[in-house]
Amino acid sequence: MQFGAVLRRMRKGAGLSQEELAEKLHIARSNISKLERDKMKLSAEDLINWCRSTQAQDVLIAFVNGLDPVSIIDGMQMVGTIILGGLL
């Protein structure tokens, strides 16, 4: 699994553009792109801030516990769809 793909899914799941996330993290938009394409390493501090900014602390917990973060993201999206579908 590519780590950059997980970062991209986290950002898109939060409804943020690369520009918006770059502003929140105080880094260049080009660095967001590089991180999402696995062309640049992400520091632990930036990973924590990325998770906070995208409201994806559960993904950080998955990483720490050796779980597949893509499964966590997919599961959360499915639960959100079921809940939303039940409310309509």
Phi, psi and omega in degrees: 000139178273126181296323180300324179296324177294316179300317180298316180296322178297314181297312181294324177298331178275357180072028182255141171279168176300321180297316181295317180292320178301319179295317180296323183270353181060043174228164182291146178301324179298329177289326175300313179300315180297319179296319182288343178255012180058034178259359183210144179277144179259128178286160179301318180297317179292326176297315179298314180294323178298314180297319178295315183293332181260006181056042184236045179298334178298327178292320177298317178298320178299314179301313183298325183265009176074021178268162179279111183296333179296321177297321179296312181298313180299318179297318179294322179293322180294316179298317178299320179294318180295315180297313180298317179297325179289336181275340183275000000 
